[in-house]
Amino acid sequence: MTPAVLTPGNFDGVHLGHQALVRAARERADAEGWRAVAMFFDPHPTAFFRPEAAPPLLTQPARRAELLRARGADAVDVRTFDAAFAAQSPEAFVEDVLVGEHRVRAIVCGPDFRFGAKRAGDVSVLRRLGEAHGFDVRVVDPVREAGGVVSSTRVRGLIGEGEVAAASALLDRYHDVTGVVVEGDRRGRTIGFPTANLAGPEDSPLGMVPADGVYAVIARADDGPPLRGVANIGVRPTFEAGRSLEVHLLDFEGDLYGRRLRVAFVARLRGERKFDGVDALVAQLGRDVEEGRAALDAADEGRLEWI
């Protein structure tokens, strides 16, 4: 097996800080003729030890691996985080996994990387073990953007507040979720605004859904072309119809039932509101569509074809 440069972490969101790690691993791998490997843990270690405190995931494992490969990783090791793995000593992790499985010659990590049982391993321990096993360690400093360190926690905070445009600057892409289109109550079709309803967070893990409201979005069904749309997230208070994520696709006719739909959030248009009746709702939906078109026209063209 070709030796590897490996970069470990949680990589949730694959934001600018994560991309810096993968880029450094890619550059070293190219210089030496090695493989660039990214490693993350599933479930999130916090979800294993304290499920009640686990953060919402920005990216499900399959999407995270896809993004890491797109950013330059030759391979992605999704390491199952279970009781046996949690009990593994730092020495065993290095010997069995890094050296034994991946033939690691270099590690690229952040300054706060911890590993092994009870988080006993840190960068200094990793360097000591590297000297014994023939690999070196490069520490990449955190990336700063818009006045602060880029982190998954910061991105989650922005998305949780509906600030999807600010989040996209830290991700270098639009935040997206993926779900299966399911049959709804078909009410949107009767008022001239048919929607594709995604299976909700209780039914299927979509990824972290932004705050309730209306958004300009780009959607993609399976591997099809990008489609422009306007999405509503919330409880649909005018009809008291329950929580949903539904997307009205612009200039589209067709049946998407049962297909996987990826929805990327470009801009927040407004919060969710209750209207006095159907006529008032329809009038507002018309305005939403026009504002959504304008927001998509003004969007960063480099991100419209998101990874």
C-alpha positions, 0 to 999 in steps of 0.5 A: 500500500502507498504510504499516506499523509493522514488528517484526522478530525470530526470535519463536520461541515468541511468548512474553511478550517477543515479545507486548510487541513486537507489542502496541507495533506494534499500538498505533502502527498503530492510532493512525496507521491503518497496518498492523502487520507482524511479520517473522521468519527461516526457517531460524533464522540459527543453523541457517544459519550453524552447523547443529550449534548450532541450537536446537530450535524451540519453534514451526514457522514456520506455527504462529509466524505463526498466533500472531503474527496472533492476538496482533495482527499484520495480516501476517507476513513469513516472510523466507527466510534464505539466502546472498543474504539473509545477505550483504545490507548493513544499508542494502540491508535497510532500503532494499529490504525495510523501505522498498521492500516494506513502506513502513515508517514505524516499527520496533519492536524489542528493544535487542539487534536486529541485522541485515545482513551480519555483524550489522553493523546495530544499533539505532543504525544503524537509527535513523540509517537511519530518519532518512534514510528517514522512519521512527522506531524504538521500542525495547521493553525485555525483559519480566521474569517470575518473577525473570528476563528472558523469552527463547526460550532460557529457555523451551526450558530449562524445556520440556527439563526437563519444566517445562511449567507454568512455561513456560506462564507465560512463553508465556501459553499452553500449549506445543504441538506438531503432528503427523500421527496415524500407525498404531502397534502398537495395544498400548494398545488391547489393554490398555484405553488406546488412543493416538493416535501422532504422527509423531516428530521424525525423521519430521515437525517437531513442534516442541520436545517436552518431556522424557520423561515423562507429561503432562496435555494438551489436544489438537485434531484439525484444527479440531475441539473441544479434547479432554482427554488424557494423553500419554506421551513416551519409549521405552516401556521396559516393551515396549522399543517405541521412541521415541514421542509418544502421547496417550490421549484421555479420553472419546473414541471415534473414528479419527484416523489421518492427521489433524493433531493439536495437543497442548498440555502442561498439567502433568507428571505423572511421569517415564517408568518401566519396569514389571515387567509389563502388570498393573503398567503398566495400574494405573499408567495408571489412576492417570495418567488420574485425576491427569491429570483432576485436573490439567486440572480445576485448570488455568487455564481461560483457557488451555484454549482455547489460541490 
